[in-house]
Structures are given as C-alpha cells and as structure tokens.
C-alpha cells in the first residue's frame, strides 16, 4: 500500500493510495471451486481479512496513544492488501467454470446468487457481518481482541493448509499465515505500551479512552 | 498494441522486476510495523530509508519500461493512460 498509510497519528487527514500489485504473487493455473469455497472464508468469514481490516481501522480513532494508533492504521491497511490476495485466489480458482463443473463441485449454490463475482461470506455461506469484529472503546479490551483475532486467523490458515496441498494455492496462504504471527507480536507490544501508560498497580483503575 | 509486455527493449523481465519491488516493499512494511512500536531504533530507521530509496528506484524503472504501479509516478512523455489499459493484479500471470 502507499506511503500515505505510514505511521499517521491522530488528527491527520487520511487517504489511501492503491499500488497496482499484490503483496505476494498469486498465479493459480488449475481451477478448484471446492477449495475456493473454503478459502473465501478468509474474505468474509468471522476471522477473515475484511473483518480484521475493519476492526483495526475502526478502533484507532479513539486510541489515545499515537504509537498504537500507528499500529492499528498500518496493520488495518496491510489487511486490505490481504483480502485482495484472498479475492485473487478465489477469482483464479473459479475462473471460466462450466455449469457442469459448478454442479459437480457444489459451487452452484454460490453461483446462483453471485455468478462468479466476489462476495464476502464464510465457508458455510453465512454473509459477512459487522458483529464479527469489536470496537469496544477500551484499549486493553480492544488489543486483547486484536491479538485473539490474529491467532484465530492463524488457526484458520492452519486448517486451510491441512486441506490444500497444491503449492500454487498453499504458498500465498502460508505467506498470509506468517503475517498473522507478526501482527500478533506487534499487538502484544502495543498492549505493553498501553499498560506502561496505566497505573501499574491497577490497569483497570480507569479507561484512558473515556475517563 | 501489447499492453502487458513481458520484456522491455533492453531485455528486462517484467515479472522479475515486479517481484523485486514486492520483496523490497515487504521489508518496508515489516520495518514500518516494527518502527511503530520501536520508534527510536536507529538501525531500523536507517534500514527503512535505505529500502525506501531502493523501492523508489525500482518503481521508476518498472514505470518507464512497463507502466505505472502508483499514480504519483508516471512514465515520461506518456501518451496513453496505461493504468486503465493494462491488466489488474488479480489476473493470472500478472504477478
């Protein structure tokens, strides 16, 4: 993503620049609608990249510590590039499917509503829902939420990698899995920054986003 | 007119150059997140500056030979809006 997304604090007018490339290459030569149906969950599912991006970008406005606001902004921005990768994988896995292939794979249920367009849903067909991310307005609560979200996404990628052996699909999924671990680390450091600013005898004496 | 040529006149490979940009940008993104929580780490600050100028250099090279990746950098004397004429990155073979 663009330079404008770098380390902006509160009160800065934000905009995003699009870079015309994926964060990690996706080039899938064999269609596989069954696998597409599983991977789409990391677009619109409960622990997907869309939910991750919206979670962090929503939480940052009331975050009182600029360094942590930077982490939320920059990871939230990276997640946009991640759901673009997930969408590219699903798009390439379902390109030019025939009605026979749709019926045989079970992708016909998705197809009837969306043809071969991308639409955010979980693997089980449940539509994307804002209830899947929390913006609670308390930095300790929100950062624990974010750390859990990164681990849940990592588990989902582990689950996907048990089902997907084709390297063309597995390599970009492995890249995304690694990023969850890095983000978990940065959110852990963010929590430490928050706690360093609180009363060390009682982290819950007040809520710095409200009191 | 081939809007997605793979080799430029001087023999450079489009995918290889794009891959180089991706690698440098990956280092930048990781340093960016690290610096957010370690804003005084001089070694990381220096590395960010170094990779940033490499990325700018590679992006300029790509833009001149194959077309734009970002709109704040366009090829000299551009006569057509390659941004919209060329493939988008989710197409097979773009990477």
Interface residues (C-beta under 8 A of the other chain):
Chain A: X2 X6 X7 X17 X18 X19 X20 X21 X22 X23 X24 X25 X26 X27 X28 X29 X67 X70 X71 X74 X75 X78 X84 X87 X88 X91 X92 X95 X182 X183 X186 X189 X190 X193
Chain B: X18 X19 X21 X22 X25 X26 X29 X30 X32 X33 X34 X35 X36 X37 X38 X39 X68 X69 X70 X71 X72 X83 X88 X89 X90 X92 X93 X94 X95
